[in-house]
Amino acid sequence: MEYLVTMTTHVPEGTPDAAVDDIRAREAARSRELAAQGHLLRLWRPPLRPGEWRTFGLFAAAGGDELERVLASMPLRVWRTDQVTPLAPHPNDPGPGRAPAMGGGEFFTYFTRAVPPGTPAAAVAGAEAGEAERTRELAGQGHLERLWVLPEAGRALGLWRASDATELQADLESLPLYPWLTVQTTPLSPHPSDPAGVS
């Protein structure tokens, strides 16, 4: 099972820089180990305010107990709080392990779907079929990297690659279900310990 973990670190005031550098180095080493074990899949940095230290991590574990053991083994956990979101498979997910087919930056999109009351079932089914076809096209073009179902009803998380926010918006608006979606977009920056960027 896959999990999105929002990791927020608060270094205690007065901590020597040498101690911070040491724990960061050990965190990077442990991240490489967890990636080799198949537990740490990706790391990103979201937009940060000055002085903020926050990371998004995509993890794989057999269940919540194993995930907790994985997170507890990371050196920065002594200063860190973790918010865990379980991710369920989405029928339109292109699947993991695909090499990027294009350059550009990565983005998370949080979708909330709300079909207007009274919409004919045939119209919904047609839009869903068109959505499946369009997501396959976008995945083949390298725009859609992953897609998951979130725990809340009607919500999904997408991982996208685009040259900029304008290109991403055009991709989103091309989705047949877009008129029924509320979308929140988060640009992602590369993390130095991201397994996808470590050779």
C-alpha positions in Angstrom: 0.0 0.0 0.0 1.2 3.5 -0.7 1.0 6.5 1.6 1.6 10.2 1.2 3.4 11.6 4.3 3.7 15.3 5.1 6.8 15.6 7.2 7.2 18.9 9.1 10.5 19.4 11.1 11.0 21.9 13.9 14.6 22.1 15.1 14.8 23.1 18.8 16.0 26.6 19.3 19.7 26.7 20.2 20.5 23.5 18.4 24.1 23.8 17.1 24.5 23.9 13.3 26.9 20.9 13.5 24.2 18.8 15.2 21.7 19.8 12.4 24.2 19.0 9.7 24.9 15.6 11.3 21.3 14.5 11.6 20.6 15.7 8.0 23.5 13.6 6.7 22.2 10.6 8.6 18.6 11.2 7.3 19.9 11.3 3.7 21.8 8.0 4.3 18.7 6.4 5.9 16.5 7.6 3.0 18.8 5.8 0.5 18.5 2.6 2.6 14.7 2.9 2.6 14.6 3.6 -1.1 16.7 0.4 -1.7 14.3 -1.5 0.5 11.3 -0.3 -1.6 9.7 1.7 1.2 10.7 5.3 0.1 9.4 5.9 -3.4 9.6 9.7 -3.8 10.4 12.9 -1.9 9.4 16.5 -2.8 9.5 19.9 -1.3 6.2 21.9 -1.3 6.2 25.7 -1.4 7.7 26.9 1.9 7.6 30.0 4.0 10.8 31.5 5.3 12.2 29.2 8.1 9.7 26.4 7.3 11.1 22.8 6.9 8.5 20.5 5.3 8.7 17.5 2.9 6.2 15.4 1.0 7.1 11.7 0.9 5.6 8.8 -1.0 6.1 5.6 0.9 5.1 1.9 0.5 4.4 -0.4 3.4 2.3 -3.5 4.1 0.1 -1.5 6.5 0.1 1.3 9.1 2.2 -0.5 11.6 5.0 -1.2 9.1 4.9 2.4 7.9 5.2 3.7 11.5 8.3 1.5 11.9 9.8 2.9 8.7 9.1 6.6 9.7 10.4 6.0 13.2 13.7 4.7 11.8 14.4 8.1 10.2 16.9 10.2 12.2 14.9 13.5 11.7 11.9 11.9 13.4 13.2 13.2 16.7 12.3 16.7 15.5 9.5 15.9 13.1 5.8 15.4 13.0 4.3 13.2 10.3 0.8 13.5 8.8 -0.1 10.2 7.0 -2.6 9.9 4.2 -3.4 6.4 2.9 -3.6 6.2 -0.9 -5.8 3.7 -2.6 -5.3 2.6 -6.3 -7.2 4.6 -8.8 -8.6 2.8 -11.9 -6.9 5.4 -14.2 -3.5 5.3 -12.5 -0.7 4.9 -15.1 1.2 2.9 -12.4 4.6 3.3 -10.7 8.1 2.8 -12.1 7.7 4.8 -15.3 10.6 7.0 -16.4 9.7 10.6 -17.1 8.8 11.1 -20.7 9.2 14.8 -20.6 10.9 17.6 -18.7 9.3 20.3 -16.6 8.2 20.5 -13.1 5.9 18.3 -11.0 2.6 19.2 -9.4 0.1 17.6 -7.1 -3.6 18.1 -7.9 -6.2 17.4 -5.3 -9.5 16.7 -7.0 -12.9 16.9 -5.4 -15.7 15.5 -7.6 -19.3 16.7 -7.3 -21.7 15.6 -10.0 -24.8 17.9 -10.2 -28.0 16.4 -8.8 -30.2 15.1 -11.5 -27.4 14.4 -14.0 -28.4 11.3 -16.1 -26.5 8.1 -15.3 -25.7 7.7 -18.9 -24.0 11.1 -19.0 -21.9 10.2 -15.9 -20.9 6.9 -17.5 -20.0 8.6 -20.7 -17.8 11.2 -18.9 -16.1 8.5 -16.9 -15.3 6.5 -20.0 -13.9 9.6 -21.7 -11.9 10.4 -18.6 -10.3 7.0 -18.6 -9.3 7.4 -22.3 -8.0 11.0 -21.8 -5.9 10.1 -18.7 -4.3 7.3 -20.8 -3.4 9.8 -23.4 -2.0 12.3 -20.9 0.0 9.5 -19.3 1.4 8.4 -22.6 2.5 12.0 -23.3 4.3 12.1 -19.9 1.9 14.6 -18.3 0.1 12.4 -15.8 2.5 10.4 -13.7 0.3 8.9 -11.0 -3.3 9.0 -9.7 -4.7 7.8 -6.4 -8.0 7.7 -4.5 -8.0 9.7 -1.2 -9.8 8.5 1.9 -12.6 11.1 1.6 -15.4 10.3 -0.7 -15.1 11.8 -4.2 -11.5 12.9 -3.7 -8.4 11.9 -5.6 -4.7 12.9 -5.8 -2.8 13.3 -9.1 0.9 13.7 -9.7 1.5 15.6 -12.9 4.5 16.9 -15.0 4.2 20.1 -17.0 6.4 22.9 -18.2 4.4 25.4 -16.2 1.1 26.0 -14.4 -0.5 27.2 -17.7 0.3 23.9 -19.5 -1.0 21.9 -16.4 -4.2 23.9 -16.4 -4.8 23.1 -20.1 -4.3 19.4 -19.3 -6.8 19.5 -16.5 -9.4 21.4 -18.5 -9.1 18.7 -21.2 -10.5 16.1 -18.8 -14.1 15.2 -19.5 -14.9 15.2 -15.7 -13.3 18.7 -15.3 -16.7 20.6 -15.2 -17.5 18.5 -12.1 -14.2 18.9 -10.3 -12.8 21.3 -7.8 -9.0 21.3 -8.2 -6.3 22.4 -5.8 -2.8 22.5 -7.3 0.5 22.4 -5.4 3.8 22.9 -7.3 6.6 20.6 -6.1 10.3 21.3 -6.0 13.0 18.6 -6.3 14.3 17.1 -3.0 18.0 16.2 -2.8 17.2 12.8 -1.4 14.4 12.0 -3.9 15.0 8.4 -5.1 13.9 9.4 -8.6 16.7 11.9 -8.8 19.5 9.8 -7.2 21.6 7.8 -9.6 
